[in-house]
Amino acid sequence: MFRELLYPWHPWFASRVAVHGAIGKSKSLVFRCTLSGSDAGRSVEIPAWMFDRTACAEARLTAAPYVSAAALLALCDLLRHALKDTSASSSVPVSGVSGTSRHQNRREAHACQEN
């Protein structure tokens, strides 16, 4: 059976995808899919809701992007947890994370401007 993948941020968006079977996972349903339609190739598990027009209609961007404080706090907790795990297992700094505060960087920029 072929179905159109409707989730706009999936690489196969708007493609006709061959669904070879459904698998129940904890509280959700996933489809075992291929792009070619061949069951012999490697299949990918895609959540069933990504084929649901109603569910994907809710996944559209808003005219004015926003983020809630709760989402930012959850991200902060996740990063804090990830950095704690990384620092415990390795002494190598996380790529892109500076050991200096942004205030220290400002002082350096102001010092350069004075010369």
Backbone torsions as a table, in degrees:
resi	resn	phi	psi	omega
1	MET	NA	134.7	177.0
2	PHE	-103.9	138.9	176.9
3	ARG	-136.8	153.2	177.7
4	GLU	-86.9	131.0	177.7
5	LEU	-82.3	120.9	-169.8
6	LEU	-103.9	-9.0	-178.7
7	TYR	-74.3	117.5	-169.4
8	PRO	-67.1	-17.2	-178.5
9	TRP	-104.5	11.0	175.4
10	HIS	-88.7	142.2	-179.8
11	PRO	-58.3	-24.8	-179.7
12	TRP	-95.8	15.3	-178.2
13	PHE	-50.9	136.6	178.2
14	ALA	68.0	9.8	177.2
15	SER	-92.2	151.1	172.0
16	ARG	-84.1	117.1	-173.4
17	VAL	-110.5	134.9	176.6
18	ALA	-81.9	121.2	178.2
19	VAL	-99.3	118.1	-175.7
20	HIS	-99.9	-12.9	179.8
21	GLY	176.4	165.2	178.6
22	ALA	-118.5	140.2	-178.7
23	ILE	-128.5	128.3	176.0
24	GLY	-82.3	123.8	178.6
25	LYS	-120.5	123.4	-178.0
26	SER	30.4	-93.3	-177.4
27	LYS	-112.8	13.7	-177.6
28	SER	-138.3	171.3	179.2
29	LEU	-117.6	134.4	175.6
30	VAL	-122.3	150.6	176.4
31	PHE	-104.6	139.7	173.4
32	ARG	-89.0	116.0	-168.5
33	CYS	-130.1	156.5	168.8
34	THR	-136.2	157.2	176.0
35	LEU	-81.8	-36.2	-173.5
36	SER	-77.4	-22.0	-175.6
37	GLY	93.0	-10.2	179.2
38	SER	-82.1	125.6	178.3
39	ASP	-74.9	-16.1	-177.4
40	ALA	-75.0	-27.2	-178.7
41	GLY	-73.8	176.5	179.6
42	ARG	-73.5	128.2	-178.9
43	SER	-97.4	160.5	-179.5
44	VAL	-123.0	139.9	175.5
45	GLU	-90.1	123.2	-179.4
46	ILE	-123.2	130.4	178.6
47	PRO	-55.4	136.3	-177.0
48	ALA	-59.4	-32.1	-177.7
49	TRP	-64.0	-20.4	179.1
50	MET	-71.0	-7.5	175.9
51	PHE	-104.9	-0.6	-176.2
52	ASP	-93.9	117.7	-177.1
53	ARG	-59.5	-40.1	-178.8
54	THR	-67.4	-46.5	-179.5
55	ALA	-63.9	-39.5	-177.8
56	CYS	-77.1	-21.8	176.7
57	ALA	-66.2	-28.8	179.1
58	GLU	-77.8	-12.5	-176.3
59	ALA	-95.2	29.8	179.9
60	ARG	-93.3	155.2	177.1
61	LEU	-72.8	150.0	176.9
62	THR	-88.4	162.7	178.6
63	ALA	-64.8	-37.0	179.2
64	ALA	-121.3	102.1	-178.5
65	PRO	-57.9	146.9	178.3
66	TYR	-152.0	165.3	173.8
67	VAL	-141.3	140.9	-178.8
68	SER	-83.9	156.4	176.5
69	ALA	-61.7	-36.6	179.7
70	ALA	-63.3	-39.5	178.7
71	ALA	-66.1	-40.1	178.2
72	LEU	-65.6	-39.8	177.6
73	LEU	-65.3	-39.3	177.8
74	ALA	-64.2	-40.4	177.1
75	LEU	-64.7	-42.7	178.1
76	CYS	-58.7	-46.4	178.5
77	ASP	-62.3	-41.8	179.6
78	LEU	-62.8	-46.7	179.4
79	LEU	-64.7	-42.0	178.5
80	ARG	-59.9	-43.7	179.2
81	HIS	-65.2	-44.0	-179.0
82	ALA	-65.3	-41.5	179.7
83	LEU	-69.5	-34.6	177.9
84	LYS	-64.8	-43.7	178.9
85	ASP	-64.8	-39.5	-178.9
86	THR	-68.3	-44.4	-177.3
87	SER	-68.4	-28.9	179.3
88	ALA	-73.3	-31.2	-175.5
89	SER	-95.9	-13.4	-175.6
90	SER	-153.5	148.9	175.7
91	SER	-95.2	0.2	179.4
92	VAL	-77.4	129.6	-179.6
93	PRO	-67.0	151.4	178.1
94	VAL	-68.7	133.5	-178.5
95	SER	-57.5	132.2	176.8
96	GLY	85.3	-5.1	-179.6
97	VAL	-101.7	119.4	-178.5
98	SER	-85.5	143.7	176.4
99	GLY	-80.4	-10.8	179.4
100	THR	-96.9	149.7	178.2
101	SER	-78.2	163.7	-179.9
102	ARG	-68.4	-24.4	177.2
103	HIS	-69.5	-37.6	176.4
104	GLN	-63.5	-41.0	178.9
105	ASN	-63.4	-37.9	178.7
106	ARG	-62.6	-43.0	179.9
107	ARG	-61.0	-39.6	178.8
108	GLU	-64.5	-40.9	179.8
109	ALA	-65.7	-40.8	179.0
110	HIS	-66.9	-37.4	179.7
111	ALA	-64.0	-38.6	178.8
112	CYS	-67.8	-35.8	-178.7
113	GLN	-69.0	-28.6	-177.4
114	GLU	-72.6	-24.7	-177.7
115	ASN	-75.7	NA	NA
